[in-house]
Amino acid sequence: MGSKCDVIVAGGSIAGLVFAAEAAKRGVKVLLAEEHSDVGEPEKCDGLVSLRGLRRYGHAPSEIVIQNRIASGLVHSPSGKEMAVNASALDVVVVDRSGFDKQALQKAESWGAEVRLGIRAGDLRESGDGVTVKVGGRTVDAKYFVDATGPASSPRSGIIPAAKYEIEADWVRERVVEVFLDAELYPGFFAWVIPFGAGVAKVGVAGRGIDSFGTLEKFLAKRPHRVLRKVAAPIYVGGPARRFVEGRKVFVGESAGQVKPTTAGGITTSIAGAVIGARWVSDSVQLGDRGLLENYQPDWEGRFMNEMKSMLRLRSVFEKLTNKDLDSLVSVLSTSKLLRKLAESDFDFHASALLGALGIPGLLKVAGVVASAEARSLLSGS
Ligand SMILES: Cc1cc2nc3c(=O)[nH]c(=O)nc-3n(C[C@H](O)[C@H](O)[C@H](O)COP(=O)(O)OP(=O)(O)OC[C@H]3O[C@@H](n4cnc5c(N)ncnc54)[C@H](O)[C@@H]3O)c2cc1C
């Protein structure tokens, strides 16, 4: 490829690579630049994802990158109460994110996308009918620029510090994801243990304003373990960006805020953004009609916006709860009917499932056990 192509993609992680594969499959000339010298590295993501969601968008991982299948989730309240959700029907797996990204690279290249590693793309200039972008030392002309640069471009206010270790430990439950709630230790988020095999887990903490490594060390202090790898990477919980398209610049994945505001899971929603975005960008290229880009955001929002709004609502309540509230909630929510409904729900639409299963009477009951006046009014005003 010379110094001209149809689309330049900045960022060679899951959103950029899936975008490149999908657009190249439609005959679009794509040049993708990834600043790291290898795709999937350094690996920061835990890879907890629903196979159902990935199949829906045609990008399920091959067996070789599936590290574990999850049977249940266990939520611990600050005082040690527990709520167990059966996840065996939810099709939730842990993938090796680096391996998964490398599969996406293979797809992109096999469809003819040019992927260049170890270089940055940026310094965008728009002209009437195209863009000029610096890709490494070269200036490249294209019709559109796709920003798949991840958290670098996502809205700042939604970013929470986080740290995670991969560890070996004999207390890890092989098929159980554990979540530890504590509004004082992990304000606005939680600690988690995601097993990726027998006796190995990805263990992390996130919280507003916390010293993430110090907090993780404290979490692990009473739990004997051997560290295999340490990672610090902020998570994003701020919800979708206001605009996915600005002129000839198109945002996909985390840079468009296509991430769940409850758990910060972004693999499926980012892949969906890449698949949907690639469809509209490709049509725009092929039909020479920039106006078609305007279909991308409503298309993605039509599938995810209700769920995103429910998640943002749950987050705003969650951020106001005290430890006493969290204890009461874990007790109140552990009813067999609710747990059964959650066990049958869709992992990618868990907030709508929870709110739907509770209904108005359930929400009022929940509001009744919550001490925080702000959280109570948010719940009962719903
Ligand atoms: C600690 C942690 C745990 C997580 N666990 C989960 C999980 O279990 N399940 C889940 O679904 N989600 C999880 N996520 C979220 C998930 O990792 C992201 O939502 C997803 O990776 C977003 O993909 P992306 O391609 O949009 O961005 P990213 O994966 O952030 O990739 C952006 C890429 O762009 C590159 N880049 C940036 N600027 C430039 C430039 N100018 N030129 C070239 N390249 C550039 C970066 O190097 C990077 O490779 C987790 C996130 C974190 C931080």
The ligand as a MOL file (V3000), in Angstrom:
LIG
                    3D

  0  0  0     0  0            999 V3000
M  V30 BEGIN CTAB
M  V30 COUNTS 53 58 0 0 0
M  V30 BEGIN ATOM
M  V30 1 C -7.7050 -4.2220 34.4690 0
M  V30 2 C -8.7500 -4.4000 33.3850 0
M  V30 3 C -9.5120 -5.5530 33.3530 0
M  V30 4 C -10.5190 -5.7100 32.3760 0
M  V30 5 N -11.2280 -6.8670 32.3660 0
M  V30 6 C -12.2170 -7.0360 31.4440 0
M  V30 7 C -12.9590 -8.2540 31.3960 0
M  V30 8 O -12.7280 -9.1740 32.1840 0
M  V30 9 N -13.9400 -8.3690 30.4540 0
M  V30 10 C -14.2170 -7.3580 29.5580 0
M  V30 11 O -15.1440 -7.4940 28.7360 0
M  V30 12 N -13.5040 -6.2140 29.5740 0
M  V30 13 C -12.5110 -6.0290 30.4830 0
M  V30 14 N -11.7710 -4.8740 30.4790 0
M  V30 15 C -12.0860 -3.8290 29.4800 0
M  V30 16 C -11.4790 -4.1860 28.1150 0
M  V30 17 O -10.1300 -4.5320 28.2770 0
M  V30 18 C -11.5910 -2.9810 27.1850 0
M  V30 19 O -12.9100 -2.4850 27.2030 0
M  V30 20 C -11.2230 -3.3710 25.7470 0
M  V30 21 O -9.9090 -3.8490 25.6960 0
M  V30 22 C -11.3730 -2.1430 24.8570 0
M  V30 23 O -10.7760 -2.4290 23.6270 0
M  V30 24 P -10.2660 -1.2720 22.6710 0
M  V30 25 O -9.7160 -1.9530 21.4760 0
M  V30 26 O -11.3480 -0.2790 22.4970 0
M  V30 27 O -9.1300 -0.5010 23.4860 0
M  V30 28 P -7.7790 -1.0020 24.1340 0
M  V30 29 O -7.8390 -2.4640 24.4200 0
M  V30 30 O -7.5010 -0.0960 25.2770 0
M  V30 31 O -6.6860 -0.7770 23.0060 0
M  V30 32 C -6.2980 0.4720 22.5000 0
M  V30 33 C -5.0280 0.2300 21.6780 0
M  V30 34 O -4.6690 1.4100 21.0040 0
M  V30 35 C -3.2520 1.5600 21.0590 0
M  V30 36 N -2.9800 2.9890 20.8000 0
M  V30 37 C -3.3270 4.0570 21.5850 0
M  V30 38 N -3.0120 5.2090 20.9690 0
M  V30 39 C -2.4760 4.8670 19.7550 0
M  V30 40 C -1.9920 5.6090 18.6290 0
M  V30 41 N -2.0430 6.9580 18.6040 0
M  V30 42 N -1.5000 4.9360 17.5570 0
M  V30 43 C -1.4810 3.5900 17.5470 0
M  V30 44 N -1.9290 2.8330 18.5770 0
M  V30 45 C -2.4420 3.4620 19.6560 0
M  V30 46 C -2.9110 1.0560 22.4380 0
M  V30 47 O -1.5580 0.6990 22.5340 0
M  V30 48 C -3.8450 -0.1600 22.5330 0
M  V30 49 O -3.2370 -1.3160 21.9970 0
M  V30 50 C -10.7550 -4.6860 31.4310 0
M  V30 51 C -9.9690 -3.5170 31.4480 0
M  V30 52 C -8.9690 -3.3860 32.4080 0
M  V30 53 C -8.1440 -2.1430 32.4040 0
M  V30 END ATOM
M  V30 BEGIN BOND
M  V30 1 1 1 2
M  V30 2 1 2 3
M  V30 3 2 2 52
M  V30 4 2 3 4
M  V30 5 1 4 5
M  V30 6 1 4 50
M  V30 7 2 5 6
M  V30 8 1 6 7
M  V30 9 1 6 13
M  V30 10 2 7 8
M  V30 11 1 7 9
M  V30 12 1 9 10
M  V30 13 2 10 11
M  V30 14 1 10 12
M  V30 15 2 12 13
M  V30 16 1 13 14
M  V30 17 1 14 15
M  V30 18 1 14 50
M  V30 19 1 15 16
M  V30 20 1 16 17
M  V30 21 1 16 18
M  V30 22 1 18 19
M  V30 23 1 18 20
M  V30 24 1 20 21
M  V30 25 1 20 22
M  V30 26 1 22 23
M  V30 27 1 23 24
M  V30 28 2 24 25
M  V30 29 1 24 26
M  V30 30 1 24 27
M  V30 31 1 27 28
M  V30 32 2 28 29
M  V30 33 1 28 30
M  V30 34 1 28 31
M  V30 35 1 31 32
M  V30 36 1 32 33
M  V30 37 1 33 34
M  V30 38 1 33 48
M  V30 39 1 34 35
M  V30 40 1 35 36
M  V30 41 1 35 46
M  V30 42 1 36 37
M  V30 43 1 36 45
M  V30 44 2 37 38
M  V30 45 1 38 39
M  V30 46 1 39 40
M  V30 47 2 39 45
M  V30 48 1 40 41
M  V30 49 2 40 42
M  V30 50 1 42 43
M  V30 51 2 43 44
M  V30 52 1 44 45
M  V30 53 1 46 47
M  V30 54 1 46 48
M  V30 55 1 48 49
M  V30 56 2 50 51
M  V30 57 1 51 52
M  V30 58 1 52 53
M  V30 END BOND
M  V30 END CTAB
M  END
